[in-house]
Amino acid sequence: MATDPLRRRLLAALPPALCAPADTAAPQTPARLAATWASGVDGSYHAGLSLQNKEHLPKHGHGLEAKNTIELPTRAHALLAGPDGALLVVARRPGDWLLRWRPGAAAEPQWAWAAPERAFNGHALWSADGTRLFTTETDLGSGAGLVGVRDARTLDLLAEWPTHGIDPHELLLDAGGQLIVANGGVPTRPETGRAKGDLGRMDSSLVRLHAATGRRLGQWRLPDPRLSLRHLARIEVDGKPRIGIALQAEHGDAAARTAAPVLALFDGEGLRSVAAPEPLAGYGGSIAACAGALWVSCPRVNGVARFDAQGRWQGLVPLPEACALAPESQGRRLWIGGLECAARHDGARPAAFRAVGPRLDNHWLWWPHGPADA
């Protein structure tokens, strides 16, 4: 957690548009986001809905207020909205739990636990027909990356598919309905948790798997083996689909790490990194496609880097420790979560909000099932 003086300096450094009063910063529709965060009181972890409250908050416009919360056993990472109104929460890697839960409903939460010698890697994805859930996992014995294939209703494990790499992280369906997996490629050992091993053995790659059988259909790597491919977002360029990938640099040299790119683009056939005109500390926390642009959160430089769909630089939107990104359902406005502060951006003008918790986790999402503010 940043110290109080540092937090005050970061918030004071926000431009006037990000500190607009409530009457000019109020959104056209109420904010509805699902988020996970750590409590500023006792450090416990929680998930819940983050809803706009109606009270004016000095300096930060409207606030986002937590509703329908549930305590989590450990820190969370990614969230998914289910078509049935449930929220799926995935433990941070190396994790051992999944949670499916209906905010505001009386039904008991549904927990699923990792199989023996397996760990969840933070992300999951519904199949196109909604009958299966794909989870990125690691075989703790061999270190091999896996996609767990689960029954979407029971969360029971049905099959495991190799990702042909290590440290698989986010996954999505491409325009053709096949499964794309980002192998982060960072070696770890089960006895040391998240501690990184021999980075000289890094092997990050993007893999396309058949979404029905898990058969490998293709695999791509960047020329720089110290760039870890981690988070994914789909976007179109002149009607042609592309995938943006947020990168995290693992160079031993600090200068090389600071200057490293945070974005790569995949056009279905080739993979290339994209340079930025200013250093972004080599760390992309998350990525989203919104308002015709690719947005890569860069918490180490306190902002979100914006690129057009072809990878051309469009600037840095400042926000203290910006990381979580959530496009609204129509893809016209983006919500950015940072340290005690959040922003909504429509591609032209930002507006500021107080965040739901003192420290949001890496991801949140726009909640499509109504405010449910009981």
C-alpha positions as CSV (number, residue, x, y, z in Angstrom):
1,M,0.0,0.0,0.0
2,A,1.3,3.4,-0.9
3,T,2.1,5.8,2.0
4,D,-0.3,8.6,2.8
5,P,2.0,11.4,1.4
6,L,2.6,9.5,-1.8
7,R,-1.2,8.8,-2.2
8,R,-1.9,12.5,-1.7
9,R,0.7,13.5,-4.3
10,L,-0.7,11.1,-6.8
11,L,-4.3,12.2,-6.4
12,A,-3.3,15.9,-6.4
13,A,-1.5,15.3,-9.7
14,L,-4.7,14.2,-11.5
15,P,-5.7,16.7,-14.2
16,P,-8.8,18.9,-13.5
17,A,-11.1,16.7,-15.7
18,L,-10.4,13.7,-13.4
19,C,-11.4,15.8,-10.3
20,A,-14.6,17.2,-11.7
21,P,-17.4,18.0,-9.3
22,A,-20.4,15.6,-9.1
23,D,-22.7,17.7,-11.2
24,T,-20.4,17.6,-14.2
25,A,-18.9,14.1,-13.7
26,A,-22.2,12.2,-13.1
27,P,-22.6,9.3,-15.5
28,Q,-25.6,9.1,-17.8
29,T,-26.4,5.6,-16.4
30,P,-25.6,4.3,-12.9
31,A,-22.3,2.5,-12.5
32,R,-22.6,-1.3,-12.1
33,L,-19.4,-3.2,-11.8
34,A,-18.3,-6.4,-10.2
35,A,-15.1,-6.2,-8.3
36,T,-12.8,-7.8,-5.8
37,W,-10.6,-6.0,-3.3
38,A,-8.7,-6.1,-0.1
39,S,-10.2,-4.5,3.0
40,G,-8.3,-1.5,4.3
41,V,-9.2,-2.5,7.9
42,D,-8.0,-6.0,8.3
43,G,-6.6,-7.0,4.9
44,S,-9.4,-9.6,4.3
45,Y,-10.5,-10.2,0.7
46,H,-13.9,-9.6,-0.7
47,A,-16.0,-9.7,-3.9
48,G,-19.2,-7.7,-4.6
49,L,-20.9,-5.2,-6.8
50,S,-19.6,-1.7,-7.0
51,L,-22.5,0.7,-7.5
52,Q,-22.7,4.4,-7.9
53,N,-23.9,6.2,-4.8
54,K,-25.8,9.5,-5.1
55,E,-23.8,11.5,-2.6
56,H,-21.4,14.2,-3.7
57,L,-17.8,13.3,-2.7
58,P,-15.4,16.3,-2.6
59,K,-12.6,16.1,-5.2
60,H,-13.6,12.8,-6.6
61,G,-17.2,13.4,-8.0
62,H,-19.4,10.4,-7.3
63,G,-18.3,7.3,-5.4
64,L,-18.6,3.6,-6.1
65,E,-20.2,1.9,-3.1
66,A,-19.8,-1.8,-2.4
67,K,-23.0,-3.9,-2.2
68,N,-23.9,-7.6,-1.9
69,T,-20.4,-8.5,-0.7
70,I,-18.9,-11.9,0.1
71,E,-15.6,-12.7,1.9
72,L,-13.0,-14.7,0.0
73,P,-10.5,-17.2,1.4
74,T,-7.5,-15.6,-0.4
75,R,-6.9,-12.9,-3.0
76,A,-8.9,-13.1,-6.2
77,H,-7.8,-12.2,-9.8
78,A,-10.3,-12.4,-12.6
79,L,-14.1,-12.3,-12.7
80,L,-16.7,-13.6,-15.2
81,A,-20.4,-12.8,-15.6
82,G,-22.5,-15.9,-16.2
83,P,-25.5,-15.8,-18.5
84,D,-27.7,-17.0,-15.6
85,G,-26.9,-13.9,-13.5
86,A,-24.1,-15.5,-11.5
87,L,-20.7,-14.1,-10.9
88,L,-17.6,-16.4,-11.3
89,V,-14.5,-15.4,-9.3
90,V,-11.1,-17.1,-9.8
91,A,-8.4,-17.2,-7.2
92,R,-5.1,-15.4,-7.8
93,R,-2.3,-17.8,-9.0
94,P,-1.3,-20.2,-7.6
95,G,-4.9,-20.5,-6.5
96,D,-7.0,-23.4,-5.3
97,W,-10.6,-22.2,-5.5
98,L,-13.3,-21.0,-7.9
99,L,-16.5,-19.3,-6.7
100,R,-19.9,-19.0,-8.5
101,W,-22.2,-16.7,-6.6
102,R,-25.4,-14.7,-7.3
103,P,-25.0,-11.2,-5.7
104,G,-28.1,-10.3,-3.8
105,A,-29.7,-13.8,-4.1
106,A,-30.4,-16.1,-1.2
107,A,-28.8,-19.1,-2.9
108,E,-25.7,-20.5,-1.2
109,P,-22.4,-19.7,-3.0
110,Q,-20.9,-22.6,-5.0
111,W,-17.2,-23.4,-4.4
112,A,-14.9,-25.6,-6.5
113,W,-11.4,-26.6,-5.5
114,A,-8.4,-27.4,-7.6
115,A,-7.6,-31.1,-8.2
116,P,-4.6,-32.5,-6.4
117,E,-1.2,-31.3,-7.8
118,R,-3.0,-28.6,-9.7
119,A,-3.3,-24.8,-9.2
120,F,-5.6,-22.2,-10.9
121,N,-3.8,-19.5,-12.8
122,G,-6.3,-16.7,-12.3
123,H,-8.5,-16.8,-15.4
124,A,-11.5,-18.7,-16.8
125,L,-13.7,-18.5,-19.9
126,W,-17.2,-19.8,-20.8
127,S,-17.4,-21.9,-23.9
128,A,-19.4,-20.4,-26.8
129,D,-22.4,-22.6,-26.0
130,G,-22.2,-21.9,-22.3
131,T,-22.0,-25.6,-21.4
132,R,-18.3,-25.7,-20.3
133,L,-15.9,-23.6,-18.4
134,F,-12.2,-23.4,-19.4
135,T,-9.7,-22.6,-16.6
136,T,-5.9,-22.0,-17.0
137,E,-4.0,-24.2,-14.6
138,T,-0.6,-25.6,-13.8
139,D,0.5,-29.1,-13.1
140,L,2.5,-28.6,-9.9
141,G,4.5,-31.7,-10.4
142,S,5.8,-31.0,-13.9
143,G,5.1,-27.3,-14.2
144,A,3.3,-27.9,-17.5
145,G,0.4,-25.5,-18.4
146,L,-3.1,-26.9,-18.7
147,V,-6.6,-25.9,-19.7
148,G,-9.1,-27.4,-17.3
149,V,-12.4,-28.2,-19.1
150,R,-15.3,-28.1,-16.6
151,D,-19.0,-28.6,-16.6
152,A,-20.4,-25.1,-16.5
153,R,-23.2,-26.1,-14.1
154,T,-21.4,-28.3,-11.6
155,L,-17.8,-27.0,-12.1
156,D,-16.7,-30.6,-12.1
157,L,-13.5,-31.3,-14.1
158,L,-14.2,-33.1,-17.4
159,A,-10.9,-33.0,-19.2
160,E,-7.4,-31.4,-19.2
161,W,-5.7,-30.1,-22.3
162,P,-2.0,-29.1,-22.6
163,T,-1.2,-25.5,-23.4
164,H,2.2,-26.5,-24.9
165,G,3.9,-24.1,-22.5
166,I,4.2,-23.0,-18.9
167,D,2.5,-20.4,-16.8
168,P,-0.8,-20.1,-18.9
169,H,-2.7,-17.0,-17.9
170,E,-5.7,-15.5,-19.8
171,L,-7.6,-17.2,-22.5
172,L,-10.4,-16.1,-25.0
173,L,-12.2,-17.3,-28.1
174,D,-11.0,-15.9,-31.3
175,A,-13.2,-14.7,-34.2
176,G,-13.4,-18.3,-35.5
177,G,-14.5,-19.7,-32.2
178,Q,-11.2,-21.4,-31.3
179,L,-9.4,-21.0,-28.0
180,I,-6.5,-18.6,-27.7
181,V,-4.2,-19.1,-24.6
182,A,-1.4,-16.8,-23.4
183,N,1.4,-18.9,-21.9
184,G,3.2,-16.4,-19.7
185,G,6.3,-18.6,-19.8
186,V,7.7,-17.6,-16.3
187,P,9.1,-20.7,-14.4
188,T,7.9,-21.2,-10.8
189,R,8.1,-24.0,-8.3
190,P,5.2,-25.2,-6.1
191,E,7.2,-24.8,-2.9
192,T,7.9,-21.1,-3.6
193,G,4.5,-20.0,-4.9
194,R,4.7,-17.0,-7.1
195,A,8.5,-16.7,-6.8
196,K,10.1,-16.7,-10.3
197,G,12.6,-19.3,-11.2
198,D,15.4,-19.3,-13.8
199,L,14.2,-16.6,-16.2
200,G,16.8,-17.8,-18.7
201,R,14.3,-20.6,-19.3
202,M,11.4,-18.3,-20.1
203,D,9.2,-19.6,-22.9
204,S,6.2,-17.3,-23.5
205,S,3.9,-18.0,-26.4
206,L,0.4,-17.6,-27.8
207,V,-1.4,-20.8,-28.6
208,R,-4.5,-21.6,-30.6
209,L,-6.4,-24.7,-29.5
210,H,-9.4,-26.4,-31.0
211,A,-12.3,-25.4,-28.7
212,A,-13.9,-28.8,-28.8
213,T,-10.9,-31.1,-28.7
214,G,-8.0,-29.1,-27.4
215,R,-5.9,-30.0,-30.4
216,R,-3.1,-27.5,-31.1
217,L,-3.8,-25.4,-34.2
218,G,-0.9,-23.0,-34.0
219,Q,1.7,-21.4,-31.7
220,W,3.5,-18.1,-31.9
221,R,6.4,-16.4,-30.0
222,L,7.8,-12.9,-29.9
223,P,11.5,-12.5,-30.8
224,D,12.3,-11.2,-27.3
225,P,12.0,-14.2,-24.9
226,R,11.8,-12.0,-21.8
227,L,8.4,-10.6,-22.7
228,S,5.7,-12.5,-20.9
229,L,2.3,-12.6,-22.8
230,R,-0.4,-12.4,-20.2
231,H,-3.8,-10.6,-20.9
232,L,-5.9,-10.6,-24.0
233,A,-8.5,-8.5,-25.7
234,R,-10.2,-8.7,-29.1
235,I,-10.6,-5.8,-31.5
236,E,-11.3,-5.2,-35.2
237,V,-9.3,-3.2,-37.7
238,D,-11.2,-2.4,-40.9
239,G,-13.4,-5.4,-40.2
240,K,-10.5,-7.7,-39.6
241,P,-10.2,-9.3,-36.2
242,R,-7.0,-8.8,-34.1
243,I,-6.0,-9.6,-30.5
244,G,-4.2,-7.2,-28.3
245,I,-1.9,-8.8,-25.7
246,A,-0.7,-7.0,-22.5
247,L,3.0,-7.8,-21.9
248,Q,5.1,-7.9,-18.7
249,A,8.9,-7.6,-19.1
250,E,11.2,-9.9,-17.2
251,H,14.6,-8.5,-18.2
252,G,17.4,-8.7,-15.7
253,D,18.6,-5.2,-16.8
254,A,16.5,-2.5,-15.2
255,A,16.9,-0.1,-18.2
256,A,15.8,-2.8,-20.6
257,R,12.8,-3.6,-18.4
258,T,11.7,0.0,-18.1
259,A,11.9,0.6,-21.9
260,A,10.2,-2.7,-22.9
261,P,6.8,-2.6,-24.8
262,V,3.6,-3.4,-23.0
263,L,1.5,-4.3,-26.0
264,A,1.7,-7.0,-28.7
265,L,-0.8,-7.5,-31.6
266,F,-1.8,-10.8,-33.2
267,D,-3.6,-10.8,-36.6
268,G,-4.3,-14.5,-36.7
269,E,-1.1,-15.3,-38.5
270,G,1.7,-13.3,-36.9
271,L,2.6,-11.8,-33.6
272,R,4.5,-8.5,-33.1
273,S,5.2,-6.1,-30.2
274,V,4.3,-2.4,-30.4
275,A,6.6,0.3,-29.1
276,A,5.5,3.4,-27.2
277,P,7.1,6.9,-27.3
278,E,7.5,7.0,-23.6
279,P,8.7,4.4,-21.0
280,L,5.9,2.4,-19.4
281,A,8.0,0.4,-17.0
282,G,7.5,-2.7,-19.1
283,Y,4.4,-3.8,-17.1
284,G,1.0,-4.1,-18.6
285,G,-1.5,-5.0,-15.8
286,S,-4.6,-5.6,-17.9
287,I,-5.9,-4.8,-21.4
288,A,-9.3,-3.8,-22.8
289,A,-10.8,-2.9,-26.2
290,C,-13.1,0.1,-25.9
291,A,-14.1,3.1,-28.0
292,G,-12.1,1.7,-31.0
293,A,-8.9,1.6,-29.0
294,L,-6.7,-0.8,-27.0
295,W,-6.1,0.3,-23.5
296,V,-3.2,-1.2,-21.4
297,S,-3.1,-0.4,-17.7
298,C,0.3,0.5,-16.4
299,P,0.2,0.7,-12.6
300,R,3.9,1.3,-12.3
301,V,3.6,4.6,-14.2
302,N,0.2,5.5,-12.7
303,G,-1.8,5.5,-15.9
304,V,-3.4,3.6,-18.8
305,A,-1.7,3.6,-22.2
306,R,-4.0,4.1,-25.1
307,F,-3.3,2.7,-28.6
308,D,-5.4,2.6,-31.7
309,A,-6.4,-0.7,-33.2
310,Q,-3.3,-0.8,-35.3
311,G,-1.0,-0.1,-32.4
312,R,-0.4,3.6,-32.9
313,W,0.2,5.6,-29.7
314,Q,-2.7,7.8,-28.5
315,G,-1.4,8.9,-25.1
316,L,-1.4,8.0,-21.4
317,V,-4.5,8.5,-19.2
318,P,-3.3,9.2,-15.6
319,L,-4.7,7.4,-12.6
320,P,-2.8,6.4,-9.4
321,E,-1.9,2.7,-9.7
322,A,-4.4,2.1,-12.6
323,C,-4.9,-1.6,-13.3
324,A,-8.5,-2.9,-13.4
325,L,-10.2,-2.2,-16.8
326,A,-13.9,-2.8,-17.5
327,P,-15.6,-1.7,-20.8
328,E,-19.3,-1.0,-20.5
329,S,-21.6,-3.4,-22.4
330,Q,-21.8,-1.3,-25.6
331,G,-18.0,-0.8,-25.6
332,R,-18.2,3.0,-25.6
333,R,-16.9,3.8,-22.2
334,L,-14.2,2.3,-20.1
335,W,-14.0,2.1,-16.3
336,I,-10.5,2.2,-14.8
337,G,-9.8,1.1,-11.2
338,G,-6.8,2.4,-9.3
339,L,-5.7,3.2,-5.8
340,E,-8.7,4.7,-3.9
341,C,-9.8,6.3,-7.1
342,A,-11.6,5.2,-10.3
343,A,-12.2,6.9,-13.6
344,R,-14.7,6.5,-16.5
345,H,-13.4,7.4,-19.9
346,D,-15.4,7.7,-23.2
347,G,-12.3,8.1,-25.4
348,A,-12.5,11.9,-25.1
349,R,-13.2,13.0,-21.6
350,P,-12.5,11.3,-18.3
351,A,-14.5,11.6,-15.0
352,A,-13.4,10.6,-11.6
353,F,-15.0,8.5,-8.8
354,R,-13.9,7.2,-5.4
355,A,-13.1,3.5,-5.7
356,V,-15.1,0.8,-3.9
357,G,-12.1,-0.3,-1.8
358,P,-8.7,1.1,-0.9
359,R,-7.0,-1.4,-3.2
360,L,-8.9,-3.1,-6.1
361,D,-7.5,-6.4,-7.5
362,N,-6.2,-6.6,-11.0
363,H,-9.5,-7.0,-12.8
364,W,-13.2,-6.0,-12.6
365,L,-16.1,-6.1,-15.0
366,W,-19.1,-4.2,-16.1
367,W,-22.1,-6.0,-14.5
368,P,-24.8,-6.7,-17.1
369,H,-27.5,-8.0,-14.8
370,G,-29.0,-4.8,-13.3
371,P,-28.0,-2.8,-10.2
372,A,-29.2,-5.3,-7.6
373,D,-28.6,-2.8,-4.9
374,A,-30.4,-4.4,-2.1
